[in-house]
């Protein structure tokens, strides 16, 4: 009754797939495994092709992005529920799949299991992504349920196939960032509430401070494009913290823009070197938006 869907991109996901195959063997319902590679480098594709066991493996001839590839799983899946996992996920719970199977008995529309980060503090080069993840993403089930649709993340969720056919990820989003935010907003607009459970995966790939900043910069550029094609939808303006802050200081943009043009390069260098402040990181994002 579950199609497990893993978009692959530039990461060795063999350990994750092996663990899922083991849990599928002990599942009491039909489960299939679908892997779609979003045009990874050949060194990764060689690894994916050698994965043993029963699964579908599809290679794309070009990169289509995080939104479109998730919709693409509808063409290859047949089960009534789809379980999406990022390829850098680490499953620590031997009953991970069973927990999702149990919650399916209540017939939820969509379920999020959550994400946690390693407890051990990493080196300075990887500190920013870890601190941000710990402070902003690693939330308990009770915390996420306080505002369930705002807390949606695509790294670990179960959804009814028919719901995904109705509310798809917005394929106008081709670059990195905010496809999960828009999907959560669209669910809320349609009256679909996300169910959150305590069934987290461990984030298995901490980017360096510089890599994380580059992704963040791409995310801000993507956010600006989203505002254009959604015509500054108030649902989006009111649900994204960065945009809420931006609206509050918009009156001072002529003053702040030259300040941030001078300070942002300094802040960026500091974050790459030390990666020690989420508050400074948020200020940097605001500066990117103001200087755009």
N, C-alpha and C positions, 0 to 999 in steps of 0.2 A: 504493500500500500504506500510505500515511500520510494521516490526516486531521489537519490542523493546526488546533488549537482555541485561539481567543483570546477570553477573556472581556473585554468592554469596559466601562469604567466611568470616566467623567469624565477622559478623557485623549485627546488627538489622536494616534491610532495609525496615521495614514495613511502615515508614513515606514516604519514596521515592516512594514505590509501590502504596500507597494510593493516592498520588498526581498524579502519572501517570494515574491511573485508572480514576480519576476525569477528567483529560484532554482528555483522550481517549473518554469519553462519549460525549464531545463537538467537537470532531474531525469530519471533513466532509469527511474523507476517511477511509477505513478499516485499523484498527490498532490492532495488537495482542501483547500480553505480554508473554515473555518466561523467566523463571528463572531457572538457573542451579546452583546447589550447588556443590562446588568443595571440598567435604568431610570436611565440617565444624564440629565442636563439636556438640554433640547431643543437647545441650542447645539452640543452634542457629537453628538447624533443626526443633526443636519443634515449634519455632516461625514461621519459613517459612511454615510449614505444615498448620498452622492455618490462613494463609492469605486468606481473603475472596475474592470473585469476580472471574471474568473469566480470567484465565491465565493457562499456562503450567508450571508445576513445576517438575524438574528432579533432583534426587539425585545421585551423582556419588559414586561408592564404594571405590574410592581412589582419592587422589589429583593428578591432571594432569597438573596443572600449568597455567599461565596466557596466554601463546600463544595457546596451544592446546584447551583450553576451548572456546576461541573465534572462532576458526575454527569449533568446535563442534556445534555451533548454526546453522550452515548450514544444519545440519541433521533435525532440528526441525522447522526451519522457512520456510515460503512459500511466503512471500511478496517480491516484487522486491527491496525494500530498507531495510537495517538493521540499527537500531539505538542502539549503544552500550553505556551503562552508567555503571560506577563503582558503587558498592552497597553502598558506603559511600557518594554518591552525595546528595546534597540538592538543590532542585529546588526552586528558589525564584520568577521566572517569571510565572504568570498564563497562559501566552501564549507561554511558552517554546516549546511545541510540535508544535504549530501552526507556529512558526518561521521556524522550519525544514520543515514542509509541504509546506510553501511558497517557500523556496529555491528549493524544489524538482521540481517546475514548470520550472526551468532553466535546469533540467536534469544533475546535477553535478555528477561526479564519486564518490567523497568523500568530506565530509564537516566536519570541526571541529568547535565546538562552544566555546571552551575555558574553563578556570577554574579561579576562584577567591578564595581568602582566607578571613576569617573574618577580619574586619577593626580593631577590638579591639585587642590590644597586649595581648598575653597570659602570663601565669606565666613562670618563668625561666625554669621549667621542660619541657615545650613544645615550647620553644622559637626558637630553631634551625630550626625545620621543618617549622614553620610559616615564619621566615625570609627568608629561602631558597625559599619557595613557592611564597612569595611576590616579591622577587628580580628576580627569574629565571622562574617562571611558570605562574604567573598572568599577562599575556600580553594582550594588546588590539588587536582587529582584525587587525588594520593597522600595528602594530608591527609584528604580526605573518605572515602577507602577504608579508613582506619583504624577507623572506626566508621560503616559505610555507611548504616545505617538512621536513625541519629541526625542525619545530615547532610542529610536530605531536605528540599527546598524545592520549592514548587509553581510557581515562576516559569519553569522551563525543564526539562521532563522528557518522556520518551517512555515509553509504557506499552502493553502488549498490551490490546486492547479487551476480550478475554475476562477478563483479570485485573481490570480496572476494574469489569466487570459483577459479579464475585465479591466484591471488596473495594472498596466504595464509600467516598467521603468521608462522614463522619458528619454527616447533615443536621440533627441536633439543634444543631449549631454554626451559629448564625444571625448572630452578631456577629463582629467582627474578632478574629483571632488563634487560633493553635494547631491549625487544621484540618490543616496539614501535619504537625505533631508527632504527632497522633493517627493519621494515615494511615501514617506511618513505623513507629509502634509496632505497628499492626495487621498491617502487612506482616511485621514481625519475628516476631510471635506465630504467623503462618501459615507461617513458614519461608521467606519470600520475601526474598532479599537484593538490595539495590539495587546496580546497576552504575554506577560513576561514570567519566565521561570528561572530557577537557579540551576542552570546547566551550561556553565561557561566553557569556552575553549581558552587555551593559553596562547597569547600572541607569540609566535615563534620566529619573528623576523624584525628585530629592532633596527630601524634605519639609523645611519649616522646623523648627527645634528645637521650637517650640510644637506644630506639627502632629504631629511624631513622638511627643512626650510624650502628646498626646491619644490617639493610636493605642495607645501602650503602656498607658495607663490602661484603655482599653477591653479590651486583651488580658488584663490582670490580672483584670478583672471576668469576662471570658469563661472564664479559667482556673478561677476559683472555681466557676462553673456546671458546667464539665466535671467537676470533682472530685465534685460532687454527683451528677450523673447516671451517673458511672462508679463511684460508691461508693468513691472513692479507690483506684482500681485501682493495685496496687503497680508495675505496668509503667510507668504514667505518673509516679508519685511518684519512681521511680528513674531516669527518663530526662530529666527536665526540671531543669536546673541550679538554677533559682530555687526549685523545690520541695525539692530536696536541701538547699539552704542553709537554707530555712525550717524543715525538720525538725530540723536541727542546733541551731537557736536557739529552738525552740519552748518549751523549758523556761523561757526568759527572757522570754517574751512579756509577762507582766504588768509587767515593768520596761521593756521596749523600746517598748511601745505608746505610752505618754505621751511618750517621747522622740521617737519618729518623728512623732507628731501635731504636735509643736512644730517639728521640723527639716525635715520633708518640704516644707512650703510654701517654706521658705528655699532648700532644695536645688533645688526646681522653678524658682524665679526665677533662680537662678544658672545652671542648665542652659539656660534660655531665652536668657539674656543672653550666656553664654560658650560653652556646648555643648562644653566642652573635655575632659571626663573620662568615659570609659566606666565606670570603677570607681564614680564618683559616681552615674552613671545606674543601675548595677546595685543600688547601695545604696538609691536612690529606689524601685526596683521592690520590693525586699524590704520597705521601709517601707510601701508600698501594701498588700502582702499581710498584714503584721502588723497594720495598722490596720483591716483589713476586718472 
